Amino acid sequence: MIRTLTACLLTLSALPAMAQTAPAPAPVPVSSATPAKPLPRVALTTSAGVITVEVDNVRAPISGGNFLRYVDQKRLDGAPFYRVVKVQDHFGFVQFGVNGAPAKVLPPIKHEPTTVTGIKHTDFTLSTPRRAPGTARGDFTILLGDQPSFDADPSKPGDNLGFAAFAHVVDGKDVVLKIFDAPNSPTATLAGGYFKGEIPAAPVKILTARRVAP
């Protein structure tokens, strides 16, 4: 079941991930002498309610910074929650973002595995779907349920770098569950005929995505 869910996330564009077995670099410690600053928060005001996320751009500066660029440039305004993968009650993910829209997508970013950031794929974590490592752009997932199979695992063969977790939902979890539990269309697909049975019958849209005070 978990392997199937991981495969679903890897097939964002229906292409396999490239094999990569090199070990991830060791994380760089943050000096204890540096005063801790509040992490940035973003309010996703959607047609189903408000979801507030805290972005860890300290431990995940690349992935967190990428998300904040989409927010600050208002590229997520009008973006839909276009995919819901529900394996069982409170276990799966919802996916949102620009979905490759040429006018909104930014260049791909370097992959940040969990072995570097230390941010695990736990309940209500935000992560970045990808194909091969280094292909993530402007699409994001919110996980329902703890899913360690999405973490990097250098002991596994092939592409073992997992996904890049960078934030957590801190308010509006009921809104995420509302999106997750809403019915999917049995026939709708994305361009190219992908993800049949995983497309919301009535997609929720992000009206605005803005930074808010911590």
N, C-alpha and C positions, 0 to 999 in steps of 0.2 A: 504494500500500500504506500509506504513512504517513498520507495524507489519510483513508483509510478508518479507520485506527486512531483518529485524532483525532476523527472523527465518532462513533465508538463511545463515546468518553469523554464527549462533549457530550450524548449521548442518555441520560444517567443516568435521566431521567424521561421519555424519549421526547418531549421538547419542544425546539424549536430555540432557540438562543441569540439574544438580542436584539442588533440591530446597535448598535455603539458604536465610533465612530472617533476620539474625542477622544484626543489624545496623553497618555500617562501622565506623572505628575509626576516630576521628577528625584529620585533617591534622596538621602536625608539622610546625609551622612558621619558616621561614628562617630569621636569625638575620639580621637586617638592617645594623648592624655594619660590616658585612662580605662583602668585595668588590665583586661586581658581576663579574663573569668570562664569557667570550663568551661561548655559548653552542656549543658542538661539531657538526660538519656538516659532512655528508657522501654523496659522489657522487656515484650514481648507474649508471654506464656506461652500457647501454643496447643496444641491436641490433636495437632499434628504436630511440636512442638518450640518453642524460644524464639527470637524475633526481637528484637534490640535495635536501637533507632533513636536517632539523635542529632537533637534538635530545635533548629533555628536560630531561636530566638525573638528574636534580636537583629536579624537582617536581615529576618525575616518575623514581626514581633511579633503581627500579627493572626491569621494562619493557624497559626503555631506555638502561640500562646496558646490558640487555639480547640481544637487537638488536646490540649493539656495539660489544659484544662478537662474534656474528655471522660474523660481518664485520671484526674484527681484526683477527679472525682465518680463514678468507677467505672461510667460509662455504657457503656464498651466491654467490660465483663465479660459474657461470654456472646454477644458479637457474632460473626457468622460472616464468613468469607471467602466471599462469596456470588456472585462473578462472576470469571471468568477469560477474558480475551481473548488468544488465542494466534495471532499472525500467522505466526510461524515459530519455530524453536528460539531461545530466549533473546531474543525480541522480542515485546512485548505488555505486558499489565499484569494484576495481580490487584487486586481491590477488596474492601474490608471496611468495616464500620461498622454504624450503627444502622438504616440502610435505612428511615428515616422512621418508626420506631417512636414513637408519640406519647409514651410514658412516658420516652423516653430522649433525644429530639431537643431541641437547644437552638436559639435564634433564629439566623437566617442571619447571615453575617459579610460585611464589606466585602471586595471583591476586592483582592488584592495581586499585580499582574502581575510577571513576571520582570524587566521593565525597571526596576522600583523596587527589588526585593530583590537582584537579581543572582544568584539561585539558579536554575540551569538544570536542565532535565529530562534528567539523565544517568542512567546505569544505577543501579538501586536507589534512586532518588529517591522520596520520598513527596510526593504532590500531592493537591489537593482537586478532585474532580469537581464540576461545576456545570451549571446551565442558563444563564441570563443572568448577567452579572457581578453579584456580590452575593447569590447564592442558595445558596452552599456552606454546608453544615451539618455533619453528623456522619458523613460517608462519606469514605473515603480510598483512594487507589490507591498501589500500589508498582509502579514502572515497571521493566520488563526491557529493557535496551538503551537507548542514547542516543536521545532523541526530541526534537530541536529544534523539531519542528512543534508541540509543546505549549507552547513559549515564546511570549511576547507578541511581536508584530511589527507596529509601527505603520505599516509600508509596505503592509500588506495591506488590502483593503477589508473593510467590514462589521465584525463582532465580531473584533477583532484582538488582544484582551488576553490570550489564552492561558489557562493554568491557573496556580494558585498553588502553587508548590513550596516546601516548608518544612522538609524533613528528609531524612536518608539512613540506610539500613540500615548499621550498623557491625559487626554480628555476626548469625549465623543466616541468611546468604544461601542456604545449602543448604536451609533450611526454606522460604524463599520459592520456590526453584526446585522443591521437592517439591510445593508447592501448585500452582504454575504448570503443572507437567508431569503432574499427575494428570488422569484422564479426566473430561470433561464429559458431562453427560446429553444425549442427542440430542433429548429431548422436553421437559424441564423448562423452565419460564419463571418469571419473577417476576410479582407481581400485575399484572394487566392484559395478560398474555401477552407481556411483553417479554423480550428477550435469549435467545431460544431458541438452544440450542447453546453457550451461554456460562455455564451454571450447573453448578458442580461436581457430579459424581455423588454424592460423599460430602463435603459441605462441612466444612471445618476451622473449629473454633470457637476464639475467644479465651477462655481460661479466666480469666485476669487480665491487666490492663494496669496496671503500676506504675512509678513513677520508681525509678531505680537510680543508684548513685554513678557519676560519670563515670570 
